């Protein structure tokens, strides 16, 4: 847990002092990939609370979800189909679902 907090603090400091400017053409790809990664993080935290966490599944899901989501948005842009919205809705729904399960876990625990 301490290493996760240290990693978060280091990431926040690096993000504050080394801003990354993403071109507008890639903003859809990065936003969907970010949501896919957040979905994996909240799903991983949920599995930790349920004592079902597997590091291999988490890491492979983290990168696979991000790459697949970005690839689908890329293909959708070239086909003039807004798959961007589908990915946003899907990952947004999954994030809120995981947060609801995490919230219920803490409410039942206390």
Phi and psi restraints in degrees (range 20) as a CNS / XPLOR table:
assign (resid 1 and name C) (resid 2 and name N)
       (resid 2 and name CA) (resid 2 and name C) 1.0 -66.5 20.0 2
assign (resid 2 and name N) (resid 2 and name CA)
       (resid 2 and name C) (resid 3 and name N) 1.0 -39.1 20.0 2
assign (resid 2 and name C) (resid 3 and name N)
       (resid 3 and name CA) (resid 3 and name C) 1.0 -66.1 20.0 2
assign (resid 3 and name N) (resid 3 and name CA)
       (resid 3 and name C) (resid 4 and name N) 1.0 -33.3 20.0 2
assign (resid 3 and name C) (resid 4 and name N)
       (resid 4 and name CA) (resid 4 and name C) 1.0 -66.8 20.0 2
assign (resid 4 and name N) (resid 4 and name CA)
       (resid 4 and name C) (resid 5 and name N) 1.0 -42.0 20.0 2
assign (resid 4 and name C) (resid 5 and name N)
       (resid 5 and name CA) (resid 5 and name C) 1.0 -66.7 20.0 2
assign (resid 5 and name N) (resid 5 and name CA)
       (resid 5 and name C) (resid 6 and name N) 1.0 -41.9 20.0 2
assign (resid 5 and name C) (resid 6 and name N)
       (resid 6 and name CA) (resid 6 and name C) 1.0 -62.3 20.0 2
assign (resid 6 and name N) (resid 6 and name CA)
       (resid 6 and name C) (resid 7 and name N) 1.0 -42.2 20.0 2
assign (resid 6 and name C) (resid 7 and name N)
       (resid 7 and name CA) (resid 7 and name C) 1.0 -62.5 20.0 2
assign (resid 7 and name N) (resid 7 and name CA)
       (resid 7 and name C) (resid 8 and name N) 1.0 -39.1 20.0 2
assign (resid 7 and name C) (resid 8 and name N)
       (resid 8 and name CA) (resid 8 and name C) 1.0 -64.2 20.0 2
assign (resid 8 and name N) (resid 8 and name CA)
       (resid 8 and name C) (resid 9 and name N) 1.0 -44.1 20.0 2
assign (resid 8 and name C) (resid 9 and name N)
       (resid 9 and name CA) (resid 9 and name C) 1.0 -64.9 20.0 2
assign (resid 9 and name N) (resid 9 and name CA)
       (resid 9 and name C) (resid 10 and name N) 1.0 -43.6 20.0 2
assign (resid 9 and name C) (resid 10 and name N)
       (resid 10 and name CA) (resid 10 and name C) 1.0 -62.4 20.0 2
assign (resid 10 and name N) (resid 10 and name CA)
       (resid 10 and name C) (resid 11 and name N) 1.0 -41.3 20.0 2
assign (resid 10 and name C) (resid 11 and name N)
       (resid 11 and name CA) (resid 11 and name C) 1.0 -63.7 20.0 2
assign (resid 11 and name N) (resid 11 and name CA)
       (resid 11 and name C) (resid 12 and name N) 1.0 -40.7 20.0 2
assign (resid 11 and name C) (resid 12 and name N)
       (resid 12 and name CA) (resid 12 and name C) 1.0 -66.0 20.0 2
assign (resid 12 and name N) (resid 12 and name CA)
       (resid 12 and name C) (resid 13 and name N) 1.0 -40.9 20.0 2
assign (resid 12 and name C) (resid 13 and name N)
       (resid 13 and name CA) (resid 13 and name C) 1.0 -65.9 20.0 2
assign (resid 13 and name N) (resid 13 and name CA)
       (resid 13 and name C) (resid 14 and name N) 1.0 -45.8 20.0 2
assign (resid 13 and name C) (resid 14 and name N)
       (resid 14 and name CA) (resid 14 and name C) 1.0 -62.3 20.0 2
assign (resid 14 and name N) (resid 14 and name CA)
       (resid 14 and name C) (resid 15 and name N) 1.0 -39.9 20.0 2
assign (resid 14 and name C) (resid 15 and name N)
       (resid 15 and name CA) (resid 15 and name C) 1.0 -65.7 20.0 2
assign (resid 15 and name N) (resid 15 and name CA)
       (resid 15 and name C) (resid 16 and name N) 1.0 -33.2 20.0 2
assign (resid 15 and name C) (resid 16 and name N)
       (resid 16 and name CA) (resid 16 and name C) 1.0 -74.3 20.0 2
assign (resid 16 and name N) (resid 16 and name CA)
       (resid 16 and name C) (resid 17 and name N) 1.0 -37.3 20.0 2
assign (resid 16 and name C) (resid 17 and name N)
       (resid 17 and name CA) (resid 17 and name C) 1.0 -98.4 20.0 2
assign (resid 17 and name N) (resid 17 and name CA)
       (resid 17 and name C) (resid 18 and name N) 1.0 -12.7 20.0 2
assign (resid 17 and name C) (resid 18 and name N)
       (resid 18 and name CA) (resid 18 and name C) 1.0 -128.7 20.0 2
assign (resid 18 and name N) (resid 18 and name CA)
       (resid 18 and name C) (resid 19 and name N) 1.0 72.0 20.0 2
assign (resid 18 and name C) (resid 19 and name N)
       (resid 19 and name CA) (resid 19 and name C) 1.0 -65.7 20.0 2
assign (resid 19 and name N) (resid 19 and name CA)
       (resid 19 and name C) (resid 20 and name N) 1.0 141.3 20.0 2
assign (resid 19 and name C) (resid 20 and name N)
       (resid 20 and name CA) (resid 20 and name C) 1.0 -109.0 20.0 2
assign (resid 20 and name N) (resid 20 and name CA)
       (resid 20 and name C) (resid 21 and name N) 1.0 125.0 20.0 2
assign (resid 20 and name C) (resid 21 and name N)
       (resid 21 and name CA) (resid 21 and name C) 1.0 -101.2 20.0 2
assign (resid 21 and name N) (resid 21 and name CA)
       (resid 21 and name C) (resid 22 and name N) 1.0 118.6 20.0 2
assign (resid 21 and name C) (resid 22 and name N)
       (resid 22 and name CA) (resid 22 and name C) 1.0 -97.2 20.0 2
assign (resid 22 and name N) (resid 22 and name CA)
       (resid 22 and name C) (resid 23 and name N) 1.0 127.8 20.0 2
assign (resid 22 and name C) (resid 23 and name N)
       (resid 23 and name CA) (resid 23 and name C) 1.0 -60.7 20.0 2
assign (resid 23 and name N) (resid 23 and name CA)
       (resid 23 and name C) (resid 24 and name N) 1.0 149.6 20.0 2
assign (resid 23 and name C) (resid 24 and name N)
       (resid 24 and name CA) (resid 24 and name C) 1.0 -59.5 20.0 2
assign (resid 24 and name N) (resid 24 and name CA)
       (resid 24 and name C) (resid 25 and name N) 1.0 -33.7 20.0 2
assign (resid 24 and name C) (resid 25 and name N)
       (resid 25 and name CA) (resid 25 and name C) 1.0 -63.7 20.0 2
assign (resid 25 and name N) (resid 25 and name CA)
       (resid 25 and name C) (resid 26 and name N) 1.0 -27.1 20.0 2
assign (resid 25 and name C) (resid 26 and name N)
       (resid 26 and name CA) (resid 26 and name C) 1.0 -103.8 20.0 2
assign (resid 26 and name N) (resid 26 and name CA)
       (resid 26 and name C) (resid 27 and name N) 1.0 3.9 20.0 2
assign (resid 26 and name C) (resid 27 and name N)
       (resid 27 and name CA) (resid 27 and name C) 1.0 -63.8 20.0 2
assign (resid 27 and name N) (resid 27 and name CA)
       (resid 27 and name C) (resid 28 and name N) 1.0 -37.4 20.0 2
assign (resid 27 and name C) (resid 28 and name N)
       (resid 28 and name CA) (resid 28 and name C) 1.0 -64.4 20.0 2
assign (resid 28 and name N) (resid 28 and name CA)
       (resid 28 and name C) (resid 29 and name N) 1.0 -43.0 20.0 2
assign (resid 28 and name C) (resid 29 and name N)
       (resid 29 and name CA) (resid 29 and name C) 1.0 -62.2 20.0 2
assign (resid 29 and name N) (resid 29 and name CA)
       (resid 29 and name C) (resid 30 and name N) 1.0 -46.1 20.0 2
assign (resid 29 and name C) (resid 30 and name N)
       (resid 30 and name CA) (resid 30 and name C) 1.0 -69.7 20.0 2
assign (resid 30 and name N) (resid 30 and name CA)
       (resid 30 and name C) (resid 31 and name N) 1.0 -36.4 20.0 2
assign (resid 30 and name C) (resid 31 and name N)
       (resid 31 and name CA) (resid 31 and name C) 1.0 -67.6 20.0 2
assign (resid 31 and name N) (resid 31 and name CA)
       (resid 31 and name C) (resid 32 and name N) 1.0 -40.0 20.0 2
assign (resid 31 and name C) (resid 32 and name N)
       (resid 32 and name CA) (resid 32 and name C) 1.0 -69.8 20.0 2
assign (resid 32 and name N) (resid 32 and name CA)
       (resid 32 and name C) (resid 33 and name N) 1.0 -39.8 20.0 2
assign (resid 32 and name C) (resid 33 and name N)
       (resid 33 and name CA) (resid 33 and name C) 1.0 -64.1 20.0 2
assign (resid 33 and name N) (resid 33 and name CA)
       (resid 33 and name C) (resid 34 and name N) 1.0 -38.2 20.0 2
assign (resid 33 and name C) (resid 34 and name N)
       (resid 34 and name CA) (resid 34 and name C) 1.0 -64.0 20.0 2
assign (resid 34 and name N) (resid 34 and name CA)
       (resid 34 and name C) (resid 35 and name N) 1.0 -43.8 20.0 2
assign (resid 34 and name C) (resid 35 and name N)
       (resid 35 and name CA) (resid 35 and name C) 1.0 -63.6 20.0 2
assign (resid 35 and name N) (resid 35 and name CA)
       (resid 35 and name C) (resid 36 and name N) 1.0 -37.5 20.0 2
assign (resid 35 and name C) (resid 36 and name N)
       (resid 36 and name CA) (resid 36 and name C) 1.0 -63.9 20.0 2
assign (resid 36 and name N) (resid 36 and name CA)
       (resid 36 and name C) (resid 37 and name N) 1.0 -40.8 20.0 2
assign (resid 36 and name C) (resid 37 and name N)
       (resid 37 and name CA) (resid 37 and name C) 1.0 -66.9 20.0 2
assign (resid 37 and name N) (resid 37 and name CA)
       (resid 37 and name C) (resid 38 and name N) 1.0 -41.3 20.0 2
assign (resid 37 and name C) (resid 38 and name N)
       (resid 38 and name CA) (resid 38 and name C) 1.0 -62.9 20.0 2
assign (resid 38 and name N) (resid 38 and name CA)
       (resid 38 and name C) (resid 39 and name N) 1.0 -37.7 20.0 2
assign (resid 38 and name C) (resid 39 and name N)
       (resid 39 and name CA) (resid 39 and name C) 1.0 -61.1 20.0 2
assign (resid 39 and name N) (resid 39 and name CA)
       (resid 39 and name C) (resid 40 and name N) 1.0 -42.6 20.0 2
assign (resid 39 and name C) (resid 40 and name N)
       (resid 40 and name CA) (resid 40 and name C) 1.0 -65.7 20.0 2
assign (resid 40 and name N) (resid 40 and name CA)
       (resid 40 and name C) (resid 41 and name N) 1.0 -39.1 20.0 2
assign (resid 40 and name C) (resid 41 and name N)
       (resid 41 and name CA) (resid 41 and name C) 1.0 -64.8 20.0 2
assign (resid 41 and name N) (resid 41 and name CA)
       (resid 41 and name C) (resid 42 and name N) 1.0 -47.7 20.0 2
assign (resid 41 and name C) (resid 42 and name N)
       (resid 42 and name CA) (resid 42 and name C) 1.0 -67.5 20.0 2
assign (resid 42 and name N) (resid 42 and name CA)
       (resid 42 and name C) (resid 43 and name N) 1.0 -35.5 20.0 2
assign (resid 42 and name C) (resid 43 and name N)
       (resid 43 and name CA) (resid 43 and name C) 1.0 -65.5 20.0 2
assign (resid 43 and name N) (resid 43 and name CA)
       (resid 43 and name C) (resid 44 and name N) 1.0 -38.1 20.0 2
assign (resid 43 and name C) (resid 44 and name N)
       (resid 44 and name CA) (resid 44 and name C) 1.0 -65.5 20.0 2
assign (resid 44 and name N) (resid 44 and name CA)
       (resid 44 and name C) (resid 45 and name N) 1.0 -41.7 20.0 2
assign (resid 44 and name C) (resid 45 and name N)
       (resid 45 and name CA) (resid 45 and name C) 1.0 -64.9 20.0 2
assign (resid 45 and name N) (resid 45 and name CA)
       (resid 45 and name C) (resid 46 and name N) 1.0 -39.8 20.0 2
assign (resid 45 and name C) (resid 46 and name N)
       (resid 46 and name CA) (resid 46 and name C) 1.0 -60.8 20.0 2
assign (resid 46 and name N) (resid 46 and name CA)
       (resid 46 and name C) (resid 47 and name N) 1.0 -43.0 20.0 2
assign (resid 46 and name C) (resid 47 and name N)
       (resid 47 and name CA) (resid 47 and name C) 1.0 -69.3 20.0 2
assign (resid 47 and name N) (resid 47 and name CA)
       (resid 47 and name C) (resid 48 and name N) 1.0 -29.3 20.0 2
assign (resid 47 and name C) (resid 48 and name N)
       (resid 48 and name CA) (resid 48 and name C) 1.0 -63.8 20.0 2
assign (resid 48 and name N) (resid 48 and name CA)
       (resid 48 and name C) (resid 49 and name N) 1.0 -44.3 20.0 2
assign (resid 48 and name C) (resid 49 and name N)
       (resid 49 and name CA) (resid 49 and name C) 1.0 -65.3 20.0 2
assign (resid 49 and name N) (resid 49 and name CA)
       (resid 49 and name C) (resid 50 and name N) 1.0 -30.3 20.0 2
assign (resid 49 and name C) (resid 50 and name N)
       (resid 50 and name CA) (resid 50 and name C) 1.0 -91.3 20.0 2
assign (resid 50 and name N) (resid 50 and name CA)
       (resid 50 and name C) (resid 51 and name N) 1.0 5.9 20.0 2
assign (resid 50 and name C) (resid 51 and name N)
       (resid 51 and name CA) (resid 51 and name C) 1.0 56.6 20.0 2
assign (resid 51 and name N) (resid 51 and name CA)
       (resid 51 and name C) (resid 52 and name N) 1.0 39.6 20.0 2
assign (resid 51 and name C) (resid 52 and name N)
       (resid 52 and name CA) (resid 52 and name C) 1.0 -123.8 20.0 2
assign (resid 52 and name N) (resid 52 and name CA)
       (resid 52 and name C) (resid 53 and name N) 1.0 15.0 20.0 2
assign (resid 52 and name C) (resid 53 and name N)
       (resid 53 and name CA) (resid 53 and name C) 1.0 -70.8 20.0 2
assign (resid 53 and name N) (resid 53 and name CA)
       (resid 53 and name C) (resid 54 and name N) 1.0 134.6 20.0 2
assign (resid 53 and name C) (resid 54 and name N)
       (resid 54 and name CA) (resid 54 and name C) 1.0 -130.9 20.0 2
assign (resid 54 and name N) (resid 54 and name CA)
       (resid 54 and name C) (resid 55 and name N) 1.0 119.4 20.0 2
assign (resid 54 and name C) (resid 55 and name N)
       (resid 55 and name CA) (resid 55 and name C) 1.0 -61.2 20.0 2
assign (resid 55 and name N) (resid 55 and name CA)
       (resid 55 and name C) (resid 56 and name N) 1.0 -38.3 20.0 2
assign (resid 55 and name C) (resid 56 and name N)
       (resid 56 and name CA) (resid 56 and name C) 1.0 -64.4 20.0 2
assign (resid 56 and name N) (resid 56 and name CA)
       (resid 56 and name C) (resid 57 and name N) 1.0 -43.7 20.0 2
assign (resid 56 and name C) (resid 57 and name N)
       (resid 57 and name CA) (resid 57 and name C) 1.0 -64.4 20.0 2
assign (resid 57 and name N) (resid 57 and name CA)
       (resid 57 and name C) (resid 58 and name N) 1.0 -41.5 20.0 2
assign (resid 57 and name C) (resid 58 and name N)
       (resid 58 and name CA) (resid 58 and name C) 1.0 -63.1 20.0 2
assign (resid 58 and name N) (resid 58 and name CA)
       (resid 58 and name C) (resid 59 and name N) 1.0 -50.6 20.0 2
assign (resid 58 and name C) (resid 59 and name N)
       (resid 59 and name CA) (resid 59 and name C) 1.0 -66.0 20.0 2
assign (resid 59 and name N) (resid 59 and name CA)
       (resid 59 and name C) (resid 60 and name N) 1.0 -43.3 20.0 2
assign (resid 59 and name C) (resid 60 and name N)
       (resid 60 and name CA) (resid 60 and name C) 1.0 -66.3 20.0 2
assign (resid 60 and name N) (resid 60 and name CA)
       (resid 60 and name C) (resid 61 and name N) 1.0 -39.5 20.0 2
assign (resid 60 and name C) (resid 61 and name N)
       (resid 61 and name CA) (resid 61 and name C) 1.0 -67.0 20.0 2
assign (resid 61 and name N) (resid 61 and name CA)
       (resid 61 and name C) (resid 62 and name N) 1.0 -37.4 20.0 2
assign (resid 61 and name C) (resid 62 and name N)
       (resid 62 and name CA) (resid 62 and name C) 1.0 -58.5 20.0 2
assign (resid 62 and name N) (resid 62 and name CA)
       (resid 62 and name C) (resid 63 and name N) 1.0 -52.7 20.0 2
assign (resid 62 and name C) (resid 63 and name N)
       (resid 63 and name CA) (resid 63 and name C) 1.0 -77.1 20.0 2
assign (resid 63 and name N) (resid 63 and name CA)
       (resid 63 and name C) (resid 64 and name N) 1.0 -37.4 20.0 2
assign (resid 63 and name C) (resid 64 and name N)
       (resid 64 and name CA) (resid 64 and name C) 1.0 -65.1 20.0 2
assign (resid 64 and name N) (resid 64 and name CA)
       (resid 64 and name C) (resid 65 and name N) 1.0 -44.6 20.0 2
assign (resid 64 and name C) (resid 65 and name N)
       (resid 65 and name CA) (resid 65 and name C) 1.0 -61.7 20.0 2
assign (resid 65 and name N) (resid 65 and name CA)
       (resid 65 and name C) (resid 66 and name N) 1.0 -44.6 20.0 2
assign (resid 65 and name C) (resid 66 and name N)
       (resid 66 and name CA) (resid 66 and name C) 1.0 -64.9 20.0 2
assign (resid 66 and name N) (resid 66 and name CA)
       (resid 66 and name C) (resid 67 and name N) 1.0 -46.1 20.0 2
assign (resid 66 and name C) (resid 67 and name N)
       (resid 67 and name CA) (resid 67 and name C) 1.0 -67.8 20.0 2
assign (resid 67 and name N) (resid 67 and name CA)
       (resid 67 and name C) (resid 68 and name N) 1.0 -41.5 20.0 2
assign (resid 67 and name C) (resid 68 and name N)
       (resid 68 and name CA) (resid 68 and name C) 1.0 -66.2 20.0 2
assign (resid 68 and name N) (resid 68 and name CA)
       (resid 68 and name C) (resid 69 and name N) 1.0 -42.0 20.0 2
assign (resid 68 and name C) (resid 69 and name N)
       (resid 69 and name CA) (resid 69 and name C) 1.0 -63.0 20.0 2
assign (resid 69 and name N) (resid 69 and name CA)
       (resid 69 and name C) (resid 70 and name N) 1.0 -45.5 20.0 2
assign (resid 69 and name C) (resid 70 and name N)
       (resid 70 and name CA) (resid 70 and name C) 1.0 -64.2 20.0 2
assign (resid 70 and name N) (resid 70 and name CA)
       (resid 70 and name C) (resid 71 and name N) 1.0 -38.7 20.0 2
assign (resid 70 and name C) (resid 71 and name N)
       (resid 71 and name CA) (resid 71 and name C) 1.0 -65.0 20.0 2
assign (resid 71 and name N) (resid 71 and name CA)
       (resid 71 and name C) (resid 72 and name N) 1.0 -42.8 20.0 2
assign (resid 71 and name C) (resid 72 and name N)
       (resid 72 and name CA) (resid 72 and name C) 1.0 -63.0 20.0 2
assign (resid 72 and name N) (resid 72 and name CA)
       (resid 72 and name C) (resid 73 and name N) 1.0 -39.8 20.0 2
assign (resid 72 and name C) (resid 73 and name N)
       (resid 73 and name CA) (resid 73 and name C) 1.0 -67.2 20.0 2
assign (resid 73 and name N) (resid 73 and name CA)
       (resid 73 and name C) (resid 74 and name N) 1.0 -39.3 20.0 2
assign (resid 73 and name C) (resid 74 and name N)
       (resid 74 and name CA) (resid 74 and name C) 1.0 -61.3 20.0 2
assign (resid 74 and name N) (resid 74 and name CA)
       (resid 74 and name C) (resid 75 and name N) 1.0 -47.8 20.0 2
assign (resid 74 and name C) (resid 75 and name N)
       (resid 75 and name CA) (resid 75 and name C) 1.0 -64.2 20.0 2
assign (resid 75 and name N) (resid 75 and name CA)
       (resid 75 and name C) (resid 76 and name N) 1.0 -41.8 20.0 2
assign (resid 75 and name C) (resid 76 and name N)
       (resid 76 and name CA) (resid 76 and name C) 1.0 -60.6 20.0 2
assign (resid 76 and name N) (resid 76 and name CA)
       (resid 76 and name C) (resid 77 and name N) 1.0 -39.3 20.0 2
assign (resid 76 and name C) (resid 77 and name N)
       (resid 77 and name CA) (resid 77 and name C) 1.0 -64.3 20.0 2
assign (resid 77 and name N) (resid 77 and name CA)
       (resid 77 and name C) (resid 78 and name N) 1.0 -40.0 20.0 2
assign (resid 77 and name C) (resid 78 and name N)
       (resid 78 and name CA) (resid 78 and name C) 1.0 -72.5 20.0 2
assign (resid 78 and name N) (resid 78 and name CA)
       (resid 78 and name C) (resid 79 and name N) 1.0 -24.9 20.0 2
assign (resid 78 and name C) (resid 79 and name N)
       (resid 79 and name CA) (resid 79 and name C) 1.0 -94.9 20.0 2
assign (resid 79 and name N) (resid 79 and name CA)
       (resid 79 and name C) (resid 80 and name N) 1.0 3.2 20.0 2
assign (resid 79 and name C) (resid 80 and name N)
       (resid 80 and name CA) (resid 80 and name C) 1.0 58.6 20.0 2
assign (resid 80 and name N) (resid 80 and name CA)
       (resid 80 and name C) (resid 81 and name N) 1.0 39.9 20.0 2
assign (resid 80 and name C) (resid 81 and name N)
       (resid 81 and name CA) (resid 81 and name C) 1.0 -118.1 20.0 2
assign (resid 81 and name N) (resid 81 and name CA)
       (resid 81 and name C) (resid 82 and name N) 1.0 133.2 20.0 2
assign (resid 81 and name C) (resid 82 and name N)
       (resid 82 and name CA) (resid 82 and name C) 1.0 -84.1 20.0 2
assign (resid 82 and name N) (resid 82 and name CA)
       (resid 82 and name C) (resid 83 and name N) 1.0 69.5 20.0 2
assign (resid 82 and name C) (resid 83 and name N)
       (resid 83 and name CA) (resid 83 and name C) 1.0 -70.9 20.0 2
assign (resid 83 and name N) (resid 83 and name CA)
       (resid 83 and name C) (resid 84 and name N) 1.0 -13.6 20.0 2
assign (resid 83 and name C) (resid 84 and name N)
       (resid 84 and name CA) (resid 84 and name C) 1.0 -56.5 20.0 2
assign (resid 84 and name N) (resid 84 and name CA)
       (resid 84 and name C) (resid 85 and name N) 1.0 -45.4 20.0 2
assign (resid 84 and name C) (resid 85 and name N)
       (resid 85 and name CA) (resid 85 and name C) 1.0 -68.6 20.0 2
assign (resid 85 and name N) (resid 85 and name CA)
       (resid 85 and name C) (resid 86 and name N) 1.0 -37.2 20.0 2
assign (resid 85 and name C) (resid 86 and name N)
       (resid 86 and name CA) (resid 86 and name C) 1.0 -63.1 20.0 2
assign (resid 86 and name N) (resid 86 and name CA)
       (resid 86 and name C) (resid 87 and name N) 1.0 -44.4 20.0 2
assign (resid 86 and name C) (resid 87 and name N)
       (resid 87 and name CA) (resid 87 and name C) 1.0 -65.3 20.0 2
assign (resid 87 and name N) (resid 87 and name CA)
       (resid 87 and name C) (resid 88 and name N) 1.0 -41.8 20.0 2
assign (resid 87 and name C) (resid 88 and name N)
       (resid 88 and name CA) (resid 88 and name C) 1.0 -61.1 20.0 2
assign (resid 88 and name N) (resid 88 and name CA)
       (resid 88 and name C) (resid 89 and name N) 1.0 -45.3 20.0 2
assign (resid 88 and name C) (resid 89 and name N)
       (resid 89 and name CA) (resid 89 and name C) 1.0 -65.0 20.0 2
assign (resid 89 and name N) (resid 89 and name CA)
       (resid 89 and name C) (resid 90 and name N) 1.0 -42.7 20.0 2
assign (resid 89 and name C) (resid 90 and name N)
       (resid 90 and name CA) (resid 90 and name C) 1.0 -65.0 20.0 2
assign (resid 90 and name N) (resid 90 and name CA)
       (resid 90 and name C) (resid 91 and name N) 1.0 -50.8 20.0 2
assign (resid 90 and name C) (resid 91 and name N)
       (resid 91 and name CA) (resid 91 and name C) 1.0 -69.9 20.0 2
assign (resid 91 and name N) (resid 91 and name CA)
       (resid 91 and name C) (resid 92 and name N) 1.0 -35.7 20.0 2
assign (resid 91 and name C) (resid 92 and name N)
       (resid 92 and name CA) (resid 92 and name C) 1.0 -61.6 20.0 2
assign (resid 92 and name N) (resid 92 and name CA)
       (resid 92 and name C) (resid 93 and name N) 1.0 -43.1 20.0 2
assign (resid 92 and name C) (resid 93 and name N)
       (resid 93 and name CA) (resid 93 and name C) 1.0 -62.1 20.0 2
assign (resid 93 and name N) (resid 93 and name CA)
       (resid 93 and name C) (resid 94 and name N) 1.0 -44.1 20.0 2
assign (resid 93 and name C) (resid 94 and name N)
       (resid 94 and name CA) (resid 94 and name C) 1.0 -66.2 20.0 2
assign (resid 94 and name N) (resid 94 and name CA)
       (resid 94 and name C) (resid 95 and name N) 1.0 -37.4 20.0 2
assign (resid 94 and name C) (resid 95 and name N)
       (resid 95 and name CA) (resid 95 and name C) 1.0 -63.8 20.0 2
assign (resid 95 and name N) (resid 95 and name CA)
       (resid 95 and name C) (resid 96 and name N) 1.0 -47.3 20.0 2
assign (resid 95 and name C) (resid 96 and name N)
       (resid 96 and name CA) (resid 96 and name C) 1.0 -65.7 20.0 2
assign (resid 96 and name N) (resid 96 and name CA)
       (resid 96 and name C) (resid 97 and name N) 1.0 -33.9 20.0 2
assign (resid 96 and name C) (resid 97 and name N)
       (resid 97 and name CA) (resid 97 and name C) 1.0 -65.9 20.0 2
assign (resid 97 and name N) (resid 97 and name CA)
       (resid 97 and name C) (resid 98 and name N) 1.0 -44.8 20.0 2
assign (resid 97 and name C) (resid 98 and name N)
       (resid 98 and name CA) (resid 98 and name C) 1.0 -64.3 20.0 2
assign (resid 98 and name N) (resid 98 and name CA)
       (resid 98 and name C) (resid 99 and name N) 1.0 -40.0 20.0 2
assign (resid 98 and name C) (resid 99 and name N)
       (resid 99 and name CA) (resid 99 and name C) 1.0 -63.5 20.0 2
assign (resid 99 and name N) (resid 99 and name CA)
       (resid 99 and name C) (resid 100 and name N) 1.0 -37.4 20.0 2
assign (resid 99 and name C) (resid 100 and name N)
       (resid 100 and name CA) (resid 100 and name C) 1.0 -65.1 20.0 2
assign (resid 100 and name N) (resid 100 and name CA)
       (resid 100 and name C) (resid 101 and name N) 1.0 -40.2 20.0 2
assign (resid 100 and name C) (resid 101 and name N)
       (resid 101 and name CA) (resid 101 and name C) 1.0 -68.1 20.0 2
assign (resid 101 and name N) (resid 101 and name CA)
       (resid 101 and name C) (resid 102 and name N) 1.0 -40.3 20.0 2
assign (resid 101 and name C) (resid 102 and name N)
       (resid 102 and name CA) (resid 102 and name C) 1.0 -63.2 20.0 2
assign (resid 102 and name N) (resid 102 and name CA)
       (resid 102 and name C) (resid 103 and name N) 1.0 -43.2 20.0 2
assign (resid 102 and name C) (resid 103 and name N)
       (resid 103 and name CA) (resid 103 and name C) 1.0 -61.0 20.0 2
assign (resid 103 and name N) (resid 103 and name CA)
       (resid 103 and name C) (resid 104 and name N) 1.0 -45.9 20.0 2
assign (resid 103 and name C) (resid 104 and name N)
       (resid 104 and name CA) (resid 104 and name C) 1.0 -61.4 20.0 2
assign (resid 104 and name N) (resid 104 and name CA)
       (resid 104 and name C) (resid 105 and name N) 1.0 -36.5 20.0 2
assign (resid 104 and name C) (resid 105 and name N)
       (resid 105 and name CA) (resid 105 and name C) 1.0 -60.5 20.0 2
assign (resid 105 and name N) (resid 105 and name CA)
       (resid 105 and name C) (resid 106 and name N) 1.0 -47.5 20.0 2
assign (resid 105 and name C) (resid 106 and name N)
       (resid 106 and name CA) (resid 106 and name C) 1.0 -70.5 20.0 2
assign (resid 106 and name N) (resid 106 and name CA)
       (resid 106 and name C) (resid 107 and name N) 1.0 -33.8 20.0 2
assign (resid 106 and name C) (resid 107 and name N)
       (resid 107 and name CA) (resid 107 and name C) 1.0 -67.5 20.0 2
assign (resid 107 and name N) (resid 107 and name CA)
       (resid 107 and name C) (resid 108 and name N) 1.0 -38.6 20.0 2
assign (resid 107 and name C) (resid 108 and name N)
       (resid 108 and name CA) (resid 108 and name C) 1.0 -71.5 20.0 2
assign (resid 108 and name N) (resid 108 and name CA)
       (resid 108 and name C) (resid 109 and name N) 1.0 -32.7 20.0 2
assign (resid 108 and name C) (resid 109 and name N)
       (resid 109 and name CA) (resid 109 and name C) 1.0 -69.4 20.0 2
assign (resid 109 and name N) (resid 109 and name CA)
       (resid 109 and name C) (resid 110 and name N) 1.0 -35.0 20.0 2
